[in-house]
Amino acid sequence: MRDIKLVEVRSELAAGTRGASMGIDALKVASLVKPSDFFSRFDPIHVEDANDYLWRGNQHPFANYIDGVYEVLQNVYTTVKSLRSARKFPIILAGDHSTAAGTIMGIKAAHPEKRLGVIWIDAHADLHTPFTTPSGNMHGMPLAMCLGIDNLDQKINEPLPGTIAYWEKIKKIGGPSPKIRPEDLVFIGVRDTEEAENYLISHHKIPSISISDLRIAGIPKTAEKALASLKDCEQIYISFDVDSLDTSLSKGTGTPVPDGLTLEEAIQLNEALIKDKRVCAWEIVEVNPTLDTENAMAKNAFDVLESTTHSLVSHF
């Protein structure tokens, strides 16, 4: 039986639109409407955010609020490291996706001798850096943080010296960079990337399973393929961004992209993946109820959360 701990991270500093900090409470409202006793079964750990930086003004145009993001990542890293050191299974409910870097850093620091694989279910690759970002939004950078890359071959920006200093500090949270290897990363559903990210995916031969690939192979074979790609890893972390869902389901998120997963596909995929005994943490991110009507995105996201947790509990 896995000892599950819910971790709540209400940070929205790294998103391009405001409101992702409300996503966790939107999930709780969805559970009440269903109705479900999910949130009465787990005592949540609340990670301190730094959303007050939003009122201070951004001083880092190519890495928006990186000073605050650094604080949040430190907080997430400390929490997850403590939980994994105690052999707990964190289920992380987060606002913007940048905080996933803190999760990865915490997992790695708790067991640095273990090779860590990442399954990234997302419409986006999140491989940008302050040197390549077209937007400056740091929810597009968590994997680059953990891979310890700058991607200077694709440089288009000149970040300020203070920005670069924070970027270097972020990459070193929890110990020397990198935390993961490119060959230990698998994308599922990624379909909205920029040239700089495509360069890294191609250069490092990062496996990427498209929506069409998934439908041709079916969910069981897709899960099997993703897990097989990480055969040399002793631990696996799964990150589920709700924008991996099709836009017919995902209006309540900051960066929706057409031609995504159906709700049933997302449920079945996460249920299948989390059964692997190497999976040590699961995360759901980017629900933004301010962009939605009738809490539709949170209702769908909660179905994924509840079913995935049930699969985890029932399998062990």
Contacts in CASP RR format, 6 or more apart in sequence:
PFRMAT RR
TARGET T0000
AUTHOR 0000-0000-0000
METHOD contacts of the structure
MODEL  1
MRDIKLVEVRSELAAGTRGASMGIDALKVASLVKPSDFFSRFDPIHVEDA
NDYLWRGNQHPFANYIDGVYEVLQNVYTTVKSLRSARKFPIILAGDHSTA
AGTIMGIKAAHPEKRLGVIWIDAHADLHTPFTTPSGNMHGMPLAMCLGID
NLDQKINEPLPGTIAYWEKIKKIGGPSPKIRPEDLVFIGVRDTEEAENYL
ISHHKIPSISISDLRIAGIPKTAEKALASLKDCEQIYISFDVDSLDTSLS
KGTGTPVPDGLTLEEAIQLNEALIKDKRVCAWEIVEVNPTLDTENAMAKN
AFDVLESTTHSLVSHF
1 313 0 8 1.000
1 316 0 8 1.000
2 89 0 8 1.000
2 312 0 8 1.000
2 313 0 8 1.000
2 316 0 8 1.000
3 87 0 8 1.000
3 88 0 8 1.000
3 89 0 8 1.000
4 42 0 8 1.000
4 88 0 8 1.000
4 89 0 8 1.000
4 90 0 8 1.000
4 91 0 8 1.000
4 309 0 8 1.000
4 312 0 8 1.000
4 313 0 8 1.000
5 42 0 8 1.000
5 43 0 8 1.000
5 45 0 8 1.000
5 83 0 8 1.000
5 88 0 8 1.000
5 89 0 8 1.000
5 90 0 8 1.000
5 91 0 8 1.000
6 39 0 8 1.000
6 42 0 8 1.000
6 43 0 8 1.000
6 44 0 8 1.000
6 45 0 8 1.000
6 90 0 8 1.000
6 91 0 8 1.000
6 92 0 8 1.000
6 93 0 8 1.000
7 44 0 8 1.000
7 45 0 8 1.000
7 47 0 8 1.000
7 76 0 8 1.000
7 79 0 8 1.000
7 80 0 8 1.000
7 83 0 8 1.000
7 90 0 8 1.000
7 91 0 8 1.000
7 92 0 8 1.000
7 93 0 8 1.000
8 24 0 8 1.000
8 44 0 8 1.000
8 45 0 8 1.000
8 46 0 8 1.000
8 47 0 8 1.000
8 92 0 8 1.000
8 93 0 8 1.000
8 94 0 8 1.000
9 24 0 8 1.000
9 47 0 8 1.000
9 49 0 8 1.000
9 72 0 8 1.000
9 76 0 8 1.000
9 92 0 8 1.000
9 93 0 8 1.000
9 94 0 8 1.000
9 95 0 8 1.000
9 99 0 8 1.000
10 21 0 8 1.000
10 22 0 8 1.000
10 23 0 8 1.000
10 24 0 8 1.000
10 46 0 8 1.000
10 47 0 8 1.000
10 49 0 8 1.000
10 51 0 8 1.000
10 95 0 8 1.000
11 20 0 8 1.000
11 21 0 8 1.000
11 47 0 8 1.000
11 49 0 8 1.000
11 50 0 8 1.000
11 51 0 8 1.000
11 69 0 8 1.000
11 72 0 8 1.000
11 94 0 8 1.000
11 95 0 8 1.000
11 96 0 8 1.000
11 98 0 8 1.000
11 99 0 8 1.000
12 18 0 8 1.000
12 19 0 8 1.000
12 20 0 8 1.000
12 21 0 8 1.000
12 49 0 8 1.000
12 51 0 8 1.000
12 54 0 8 1.000
12 95 0 8 1.000
12 96 0 8 1.000
13 49 0 8 1.000
13 50 0 8 1.000
13 51 0 8 1.000
13 53 0 8 1.000
13 54 0 8 1.000
13 64 0 8 1.000
13 65 0 8 1.000
13 68 0 8 1.000
13 69 0 8 1.000
13 72 0 8 1.000
13 96 0 8 1.000
13 98 0 8 1.000
13 138 0 8 1.000
14 64 0 8 1.000
14 65 0 8 1.000
14 69 0 8 1.000
14 96 0 8 1.000
14 97 0 8 1.000
14 98 0 8 1.000
14 99 0 8 1.000
14 137 0 8 1.000
14 138 0 8 1.000
14 139 0 8 1.000
14 140 0 8 1.000
14 141 0 8 1.000
15 95 0 8 1.000
15 96 0 8 1.000
15 137 0 8 1.000
15 139 0 8 1.000
15 254 0 8 1.000
15 286 0 8 1.000
15 288 0 8 1.000
16 64 0 8 1.000
16 135 0 8 1.000
16 137 0 8 1.000
16 139 0 8 1.000
16 254 0 8 1.000
16 255 0 8 1.000
17 254 0 8 1.000
17 288 0 8 1.000
17 290 0 8 1.000
17 291 0 8 1.000
18 54 0 8 1.000
18 290 0 8 1.000
19 288 0 8 1.000
19 289 0 8 1.000
19 290 0 8 1.000
19 291 0 8 1.000
20 95 0 8 1.000
20 96 0 8 1.000
20 254 0 8 1.000
20 285 0 8 1.000
20 286 0 8 1.000
20 287 0 8 1.000
20 288 0 8 1.000
21 49 0 8 1.000
21 51 0 8 1.000
21 95 0 8 1.000
22 288 0 8 1.000
22 289 0 8 1.000
22 290 0 8 1.000
23 93 0 8 1.000
23 95 0 8 1.000
23 287 0 8 1.000
23 288 0 8 1.000
23 289 0 8 1.000
23 298 0 8 1.000
24 93 0 8 1.000
24 94 0 8 1.000
24 95 0 8 1.000
24 287 0 8 1.000
26 287 0 8 1.000
26 289 0 8 1.000
26 292 0 8 1.000
26 295 0 8 1.000
26 297 0 8 1.000
26 298 0 8 1.000
27 93 0 8 1.000
27 287 0 8 1.000
27 298 0 8 1.000
27 301 0 8 1.000
27 302 0 8 1.000
27 305 0 8 1.000
28 39 0 8 1.000
29 295 0 8 1.000
29 298 0 8 1.000
30 295 0 8 1.000
30 298 0 8 1.000
30 299 0 8 1.000
30 301 0 8 1.000
30 302 0 8 1.000
31 37 0 8 1.000
31 38 0 8 1.000
31 39 0 8 1.000
31 302 0 8 1.000
31 306 0 8 1.000
33 295 0 8 1.000
33 299 0 8 1.000
34 299 0 8 1.000
34 302 0 8 1.000
36 302 0 8 1.000
36 306 0 8 1.000
38 302 0 8 1.000
38 305 0 8 1.000
38 306 0 8 1.000
38 309 0 8 1.000
42 91 0 8 1.000
44 93 0 8 1.000
45 79 0 8 1.000
45 83 0 8 1.000
47 72 0 8 1.000
47 75 0 8 1.000
47 76 0 8 1.000
47 79 0 8 1.000
47 99 0 8 1.000
48 72 0 8 1.000
48 75 0 8 1.000
49 72 0 8 1.000
49 75 0 8 1.000
50 65 0 8 1.000
50 68 0 8 1.000
50 69 0 8 1.000
50 71 0 8 1.000
50 72 0 8 1.000
53 65 0 8 1.000
53 67 0 8 1.000
53 68 0 8 1.000
54 65 0 8 1.000
57 65 0 8 1.000
58 64 0 8 1.000
58 65 0 8 1.000
59 67 0 8 1.000
59 160 0 8 1.000
60 66 0 8 1.000
60 67 0 8 1.000
60 130 0 8 1.000
60 159 0 8 1.000
60 160 0 8 1.000
60 162 0 8 1.000
60 163 0 8 1.000
60 166 0 8 1.000
61 136 0 8 1.000
61 160 0 8 1.000
62 130 0 8 1.000
62 131 0 8 1.000
62 133 0 8 1.000
62 136 0 8 1.000
62 157 0 8 1.000
62 158 0 8 1.000
62 159 0 8 1.000
62 160 0 8 1.000
62 163 0 8 1.000
63 69 0 8 1.000
63 130 0 8 1.000
63 133 0 8 1.000
63 136 0 8 1.000
63 138 0 8 1.000
63 141 0 8 1.000
63 159 0 8 1.000
63 163 0 8 1.000
63 166 0 8 1.000
63 167 0 8 1.000
64 136 0 8 1.000
64 137 0 8 1.000
64 138 0 8 1.000
65 138 0 8 1.000
66 130 0 8 1.000
66 138 0 8 1.000
66 163 0 8 1.000
66 166 0 8 1.000
66 167 0 8 1.000
66 170 0 8 1.000
67 166 0 8 1.000
69 98 0 8 1.000
69 138 0 8 1.000
69 170 0 8 1.000
70 166 0 8 1.000
70 169 0 8 1.000
70 170 0 8 1.000
70 173 0 8 1.000
72 98 0 8 1.000
72 99 0 8 1.000
73 98 0 8 1.000
73 99 0 8 1.000
73 101 0 8 1.000
73 102 0 8 1.000
73 105 0 8 1.000
73 145 0 8 1.000
73 170 0 8 1.000
73 173 0 8 1.000
74 173 0 8 1.000
76 92 0 8 1.000
76 99 0 8 1.000
76 102 0 8 1.000
76 103 0 8 1.000
76 105 0 8 1.000
76 106 0 8 1.000
77 102 0 8 1.000
77 103 0 8 1.000
77 105 0 8 1.000
77 106 0 8 1.000
77 109 0 8 1.000
77 173 0 8 1.000
77 174 0 8 1.000
78 106 0 8 1.000
79 90 0 8 1.000
80 90 0 8 1.000
80 92 0 8 1.000
80 102 0 8 1.000
80 103 0 8 1.000
80 105 0 8 1.000
80 106 0 8 1.000
80 107 0 8 1.000
80 110 0 8 1.000
80 281 0 8 1.000
81 105 0 8 1.000
81 106 0 8 1.000
81 107 0 8 1.000
81 109 0 8 1.000
81 110 0 8 1.000
81 174 0 8 1.000
82 110 0 8 1.000
83 89 0 8 1.000
83 90 0 8 1.000
83 110 0 8 1.000
84 90 0 8 1.000
84 106 0 8 1.000
84 107 0 8 1.000
84 110 0 8 1.000
84 111 0 8 1.000
84 280 0 8 1.000
84 281 0 8 1.000
85 110 0 8 1.000
89 280 0 8 1.000
89 281 0 8 1.000
89 282 0 8 1.000
89 312 0 8 1.000
90 103 0 8 1.000
90 281 0 8 1.000
90 282 0 8 1.000
90 283 0 8 1.000
91 281 0 8 1.000
91 282 0 8 1.000
91 283 0 8 1.000
91 284 0 8 1.000
91 305 0 8 1.000
91 309 0 8 1.000
92 99 0 8 1.000
92 100 0 8 1.000
92 103 0 8 1.000
92 281 0 8 1.000
92 282 0 8 1.000
92 283 0 8 1.000
92 284 0 8 1.000
93 283 0 8 1.000
93 284 0 8 1.000
93 305 0 8 1.000
94 100 0 8 1.000
94 283 0 8 1.000
94 284 0 8 1.000
94 285 0 8 1.000
94 286 0 8 1.000
95 285 0 8 1.000
95 286 0 8 1.000
95 287 0 8 1.000
95 288 0 8 1.000
96 138 0 8 1.000
96 139 0 8 1.000
96 285 0 8 1.000
96 286 0 8 1.000
97 122 0 8 1.000
97 126 0 8 1.000
97 139 0 8 1.000
97 140 0 8 1.000
97 142 0 8 1.000
97 239 0 8 1.000
97 241 0 8 1.000
97 285 0 8 1.000
97 286 0 8 1.000
98 138 0 8 1.000
98 139 0 8 1.000
98 140 0 8 1.000
98 141 0 8 1.000
98 142 0 8 1.000
99 142 0 8 1.000
99 285 0 8 1.000
100 126 0 8 1.000
100 142 0 8 1.000
100 239 0 8 1.000
100 283 0 8 1.000
100 285 0 8 1.000
101 141 0 8 1.000
101 142 0 8 1.000
101 143 0 8 1.000
101 145 0 8 1.000
101 146 0 8 1.000
101 170 0 8 1.000
101 173 0 8 1.000
102 142 0 8 1.000
102 173 0 8 1.000
103 237 0 8 1.000
103 239 0 8 1.000
103 281 0 8 1.000
103 283 0 8 1.000
104 116 0 8 1.000
104 118 0 8 1.000
104 142 0 8 1.000
104 146 0 8 1.000
104 179 0 8 1.000
104 180 0 8 1.000
104 237 0 8 1.000
105 146 0 8 1.000
105 173 0 8 1.000
105 174 0 8 1.000
105 175 0 8 1.000
105 179 0 8 1.000
106 174 0 8 1.000
107 116 0 8 1.000
107 235 0 8 1.000
107 237 0 8 1.000
107 280 0 8 1.000
107 281 0 8 1.000
108 116 0 8 1.000
108 174 0 8 1.000
108 179 0 8 1.000
108 180 0 8 1.000
109 174 0 8 1.000
109 175 0 8 1.000
111 235 0 8 1.000
112 175 0 8 1.000
114 234 0 8 1.000
114 235 0 8 1.000
115 181 0 8 1.000
115 184 0 8 1.000
115 232 0 8 1.000
115 233 0 8 1.000
115 234 0 8 1.000
115 235 0 8 1.000
116 179 0 8 1.000
116 180 0 8 1.000
116 184 0 8 1.000
116 233 0 8 1.000
116 234 0 8 1.000
116 235 0 8 1.000
116 236 0 8 1.000
116 237 0 8 1.000
117 180 0 8 1.000
117 184 0 8 1.000
117 185 0 8 1.000
117 186 0 8 1.000
117 230 0 8 1.000
117 233 0 8 1.000
117 235 0 8 1.000
117 236 0 8 1.000
117 237 0 8 1.000
118 143 0 8 1.000
118 146 0 8 1.000
118 180 0 8 1.000
118 184 0 8 1.000
118 185 0 8 1.000
118 186 0 8 1.000
118 236 0 8 1.000
118 237 0 8 1.000
118 238 0 8 1.000
118 239 0 8 1.000
119 186 0 8 1.000
119 188 0 8 1.000
119 226 0 8 1.000
119 227 0 8 1.000
119 230 0 8 1.000
119 236 0 8 1.000
119 237 0 8 1.000
119 238 0 8 1.000
119 239 0 8 1.000
119 273 0 8 1.000
120 126 0 8 1.000
120 143 0 8 1.000
120 185 0 8 1.000
120 186 0 8 1.000
120 187 0 8 1.000
120 188 0 8 1.000
120 190 0 8 1.000
120 239 0 8 1.000
120 241 0 8 1.000
121 188 0 8 1.000
121 189 0 8 1.000
121 238 0 8 1.000
121 239 0 8 1.000
121 240 0 8 1.000
121 241 0 8 1.000
121 244 0 8 1.000
121 261 0 8 1.000
121 266 0 8 1.000
121 269 0 8 1.000
121 270 0 8 1.000
122 187 0 8 1.000
122 188 0 8 1.000
122 189 0 8 1.000
122 190 0 8 1.000
122 239 0 8 1.000
122 240 0 8 1.000
122 241 0 8 1.000
122 243 0 8 1.000
122 244 0 8 1.000
123 189 0 8 1.000
123 190 0 8 1.000
123 191 0 8 1.000
123 192 0 8 1.000
123 241 0 8 1.000
123 243 0 8 1.000
123 244 0 8 1.000
123 255 0 8 1.000
123 256 0 8 1.000
123 257 0 8 1.000
123 260 0 8 1.000
124 140 0 8 1.000
124 190 0 8 1.000
124 192 0 8 1.000
124 193 0 8 1.000
124 241 0 8 1.000
124 243 0 8 1.000
124 255 0 8 1.000
124 257 0 8 1.000
125 143 0 8 1.000
125 187 0 8 1.000
125 190 0 8 1.000
125 193 0 8 1.000
125 197 0 8 1.000
125 200 0 8 1.000
125 201 0 8 1.000
126 139 0 8 1.000
126 140 0 8 1.000
126 141 0 8 1.000
126 142 0 8 1.000
126 143 0 8 1.000
126 144 0 8 1.000
127 140 0 8 1.000
127 141 0 8 1.000
127 143 0 8 1.000
127 144 0 8 1.000
127 147 0 8 1.000
127 149 0 8 1.000
127 151 0 8 1.000
127 193 0 8 1.000
127 196 0 8 1.000
127 197 0 8 1.000
127 200 0 8 1.000
127 201 0 8 1.000
128 134 0 8 1.000
128 136 0 8 1.000
128 140 0 8 1.000
128 141 0 8 1.000
128 144 0 8 1.000
128 151 0 8 1.000
128 194 0 8 1.000
128 196 0 8 1.000
128 197 0 8 1.000
129 141 0 8 1.000
129 144 0 8 1.000
129 149 0 8 1.000
129 150 0 8 1.000
129 151 0 8 1.000
129 167 0 8 1.000
130 136 0 8 1.000
130 141 0 8 1.000
130 157 0 8 1.000
130 159 0 8 1.000
130 163 0 8 1.000
130 164 0 8 1.000
130 167 0 8 1.000
131 150 0 8 1.000
131 151 0 8 1.000
131 152 0 8 1.000
131 154 0 8 1.000
131 155 0 8 1.000
131 156 0 8 1.000
131 157 0 8 1.000
131 159 0 8 1.000
132 151 0 8 1.000
132 154 0 8 1.000
132 155 0 8 1.000
132 156 0 8 1.000
132 157 0 8 1.000
132 194 0 8 1.000
132 196 0 8 1.000
132 197 0 8 1.000
133 140 0 8 1.000
133 141 0 8 1.000
133 157 0 8 1.000
134 156 0 8 1.000
134 194 0 8 1.000
139 286 0 8 1.000
143 185 0 8 1.000
144 150 0 8 1.000
144 151 0 8 1.000
145 170 0 8 1.000
145 171 0 8 1.000
146 178 0 8 1.000
146 179 0 8 1.000
146 180 0 8 1.000
147 178 0 8 1.000
147 179 0 8 1.000
147 180 0 8 1.000
147 181 0 8 1.000
147 182 0 8 1.000
147 185 0 8 1.000
148 171 0 8 1.000
148 177 0 8 1.000
148 178 0 8 1.000
148 179 0 8 1.000
149 178 0 8 1.000
149 200 0 8 1.000
150 167 0 8 1.000
151 196 0 8 1.000
151 199 0 8 1.000
151 200 0 8 1.000
153 199 0 8 1.000
154 195 0 8 1.000
154 196 0 8 1.000
154 199 0 8 1.000
154 200 0 8 1.000
156 196 0 8 1.000
159 167 0 8 1.000
171 177 0 8 1.000
171 178 0 8 1.000
182 200 0 8 1.000
182 204 0 8 1.000
182 205 0 8 1.000
182 206 0 8 1.000
183 204 0 8 1.000
183 205 0 8 1.000
183 206 0 8 1.000
184 230 0 8 1.000
184 232 0 8 1.000
184 233 0 8 1.000
185 206 0 8 1.000
185 207 0 8 1.000
186 206 0 8 1.000
186 207 0 8 1.000
186 208 0 8 1.000
186 209 0 8 1.000
186 226 0 8 1.000
186 229 0 8 1.000
186 230 0 8 1.000
187 201 0 8 1.000
187 206 0 8 1.000
187 207 0 8 1.000
187 208 0 8 1.000
187 209 0 8 1.000
188 208 0 8 1.000
188 209 0 8 1.000
188 214 0 8 1.000
188 222 0 8 1.000
188 226 0 8 1.000
188 244 0 8 1.000
188 269 0 8 1.000
189 208 0 8 1.000
189 209 0 8 1.000
189 210 0 8 1.000
189 211 0 8 1.000
189 214 0 8 1.000
189 244 0 8 1.000
189 260 0 8 1.000
189 261 0 8 1.000
190 208 0 8 1.000
190 210 0 8 1.000
191 210 0 8 1.000
191 211 0 8 1.000
191 257 0 8 1.000
191 259 0 8 1.000
191 260 0 8 1.000
192 255 0 8 1.000
192 257 0 8 1.000
193 201 0 8 1.000
200 206 0 8 1.000
201 208 0 8 1.000
207 226 0 8 1.000
207 229 0 8 1.000
209 222 0 8 1.000
209 225 0 8 1.000
209 226 0 8 1.000
211 259 0 8 1.000
211 260 0 8 1.000
211 261 0 8 1.000
213 222 0 8 1.000
214 222 0 8 1.000
214 261 0 8 1.000
214 265 0 8 1.000
214 269 0 8 1.000
215 265 0 8 1.000
217 225 0 8 1.000
219 265 0 8 1.000
219 268 0 8 1.000
219 269 0 8 1.000
219 272 0 8 1.000
220 272 0 8 1.000
222 269 0 8 1.000
223 269 0 8 1.000
223 272 0 8 1.000
223 273 0 8 1.000
226 273 0 8 1.000
227 236 0 8 1.000
227 273 0 8 1.000
227 276 0 8 1.000
230 236 0 8 1.000
230 278 0 8 1.000
233 278 0 8 1.000
234 278 0 8 1.000
235 278 0 8 1.000
235 279 0 8 1.000
235 280 0 8 1.000
236 276 0 8 1.000
236 278 0 8 1.000
236 279 0 8 1.000
236 280 0 8 1.000
237 279 0 8 1.000
237 280 0 8 1.000
237 281 0 8 1.000
237 282 0 8 1.000
237 283 0 8 1.000
238 270 0 8 1.000
238 273 0 8 1.000
238 274 0 8 1.000
238 279 0 8 1.000
238 281 0 8 1.000
238 282 0 8 1.000
238 283 0 8 1.000
239 282 0 8 1.000
239 283 0 8 1.000
239 285 0 8 1.000
240 266 0 8 1.000
240 270 0 8 1.000
240 282 0 8 1.000
240 283 0 8 1.000
240 284 0 8 1.000
240 285 0 8 1.000
240 304 0 8 1.000
240 308 0 8 1.000
241 253 0 8 1.000
241 284 0 8 1.000
241 285 0 8 1.000
241 286 0 8 1.000
242 250 0 8 1.000
242 252 0 8 1.000
242 253 0 8 1.000
242 284 0 8 1.000
242 285 0 8 1.000
242 286 0 8 1.000
242 287 0 8 1.000
242 297 0 8 1.000
242 300 0 8 1.000
242 301 0 8 1.000
242 304 0 8 1.000
243 250 0 8 1.000
243 253 0 8 1.000
243 254 0 8 1.000
243 255 0 8 1.000
243 256 0 8 1.000
243 257 0 8 1.000
243 286 0 8 1.000
244 250 0 8 1.000
244 260 0 8 1.000
244 261 0 8 1.000
244 266 0 8 1.000
245 260 0 8 1.000
245 261 0 8 1.000
245 262 0 8 1.000
245 263 0 8 1.000
245 266 0 8 1.000
245 300 0 8 1.000
246 258 0 8 1.000
246 259 0 8 1.000
246 260 0 8 1.000
246 261 0 8 1.000
246 262 0 8 1.000
247 256 0 8 1.000
247 257 0 8 1.000
247 258 0 8 1.000
247 260 0 8 1.000
249 262 0 8 1.000
249 263 0 8 1.000
249 296 0 8 1.000
249 297 0 8 1.000
249 300 0 8 1.000
250 256 0 8 1.000
250 297 0 8 1.000
250 300 0 8 1.000
251 291 0 8 1.000
251 292 0 8 1.000
251 293 0 8 1.000
251 296 0 8 1.000
251 297 0 8 1.000
252 287 0 8 1.000
252 288 0 8 1.000
252 289 0 8 1.000
252 291 0 8 1.000
252 292 0 8 1.000
252 296 0 8 1.000
252 297 0 8 1.000
252 298 0 8 1.000
253 286 0 8 1.000
253 287 0 8 1.000
253 288 0 8 1.000
253 291 0 8 1.000
253 297 0 8 1.000
254 286 0 8 1.000
254 288 0 8 1.000
254 291 0 8 1.000
255 286 0 8 1.000
261 269 0 8 1.000
263 300 0 8 1.000
263 303 0 8 1.000
263 304 0 8 1.000
266 304 0 8 1.000
267 303 0 8 1.000
267 304 0 8 1.000
267 307 0 8 1.000
267 308 0 8 1.000
270 282 0 8 1.000
270 304 0 8 1.000
270 307 0 8 1.000
270 308 0 8 1.000
270 311 0 8 1.000
271 307 0 8 1.000
271 308 0 8 1.000
271 310 0 8 1.000
271 311 0 8 1.000
272 311 0 8 1.000
273 279 0 8 1.000
274 282 0 8 1.000
274 308 0 8 1.000
274 311 0 8 1.000
274 312 0 8 1.000
274 315 0 8 1.000
275 311 0 8 1.000
275 312 0 8 1.000
275 315 0 8 1.000
277 316 0 8 1.000
279 312 0 8 1.000
282 308 0 8 1.000
282 312 0 8 1.000
284 301 0 8 1.000
284 304 0 8 1.000
284 305 0 8 1.000
287 297 0 8 1.000
287 298 0 8 1.000
287 301 0 8 1.000
288 297 0 8 1.000
289 295 0 8 1.000
289 297 0 8 1.000
289 298 0 8 1.000
291 297 0 8 1.000
292 298 0 8 1.000
END
